[in-house]
Amino acid sequence: MGQRPGIYYSESQKALMWERWRKGDSLQQIAQLFDRNHSSVQGILVQTGGIRPAQRKRASLSLTLAEREEISREIAAGRSIRSIAGLLERAPSTISRELQRNGGAESYRARQADQAAWDRAQRPKACRLVENRRLASVVANKLQALWSPEQIAGWLKRTYPNDETRRVSHETIYRSLFIQARGALKKELLQHLRRTRVMRRSRHHTQKTDNHGRITGAVSISERPAATEDRAVPGHWEGDLLFGNRDSQIATLVERHSRYVMLVKTSAKDTETVVDALINNARQLPQQLYKSLTWDRGKEMAAHKRFTLATDIKVYFCDPHSPWQRGTNENTNGLLRQYFPKGTDVSGFSQAQLNAVARKLNERPRKTLEYETPAERFSQSVAATG
């Protein structure tokens, strides 16, 4: 969708628009700055997929407008190419090419020549994924496997540390997806990103908040041992319910040290059902690898004391309206939405199917693990307890 006819934004207005978009403002909030409809702002941003275009600037060796005006004056005075080159401290070939590109000495006009050079410079540099189709194929396959651009870039760097031709930045992958004019990756691959949208959103964009109720006898996250905070010691988990359609849900658990994920089937969200499912799951791991569990204020953990009594695992609760205190699990639930989109009835998934999804997530490299996988890190922890 292009900019609507009759609506004009100056360069300074566009700069403000991009700055607010980067800070996470919505289209509506940005449009209010200009007293316009949000669709006119979207028309500007969507042209480059929500990614701010690089600010244009001249190459350091290009002729300047002042130099072109000097060339025009010297030509009018009958000076030779060599004498003009000496005056400007440029190579004679530079002056010769400048005249040839712009109609010769008889037709040369400084401002027209300068604008023509500026227009020619708009031709974009070829994207690495366009030039290297083999690399583009690898990236596309990883996207289809639901890897994020950052995971792909990190994995390539780790796998081919000495081969620049087999590496690409995550930013290049994002730009190739959102700016289709590049012709590097098919638009259909956008649906495999964690969040499917036609424009890239700022990481500062508003995130969901928590509005759950009170838990009797809840032990605050502030009382969690210091060893849990630095992630150096394995065995400390974060949990939550991931909700689907038709009142369905899955219990999600992620280990803070390795980011290893477990998914637990639960047929209902009442505390008895959820706690029973979590107890059965906890008994599958050695005590050294399941020391504590941090949950939000959801009433499904009202029976947390029974869970601790049955498993000897301490339960800590986030402060109200503070889901960021359980950030590892929040991030994991976002990744899981690629497998269980909102509106999906998750009650039909068997435990075996949930285990298969968890395995896929645990085999994806993670930036925070220096692009090792959670499965690799967790296996190291298992071996250390053996």
Secondary structure by P-SEA (a helix, b strand, c coil): ccccccccccaaaaaaaaaaaaacccaaaaaaaacccaaaaaaaaaccccccccccccccccccaaaaaaaaaaaaacccaaaaaaaacccaaaaaaaaaaccccccccaaaaaaaaaaaacccccccccccaaaaaaaaaaaaacccaaaaaaaaaaaccccccccccaaaaaaaaaccccccccccccccccccccbbbbcccbbbbbbbbbbcccccccccccccccccccccccccccccccbbbbbbbbbccccbbbbbbbccccaaaaaaaaaaaaaacccccccbbbbcccccccaaaaaaaaccbbbbbccccccccaaaaaaaaaaaccccccccccccccaaaaaaaaaaaaaccccccccccaaaaaaaaaaaac
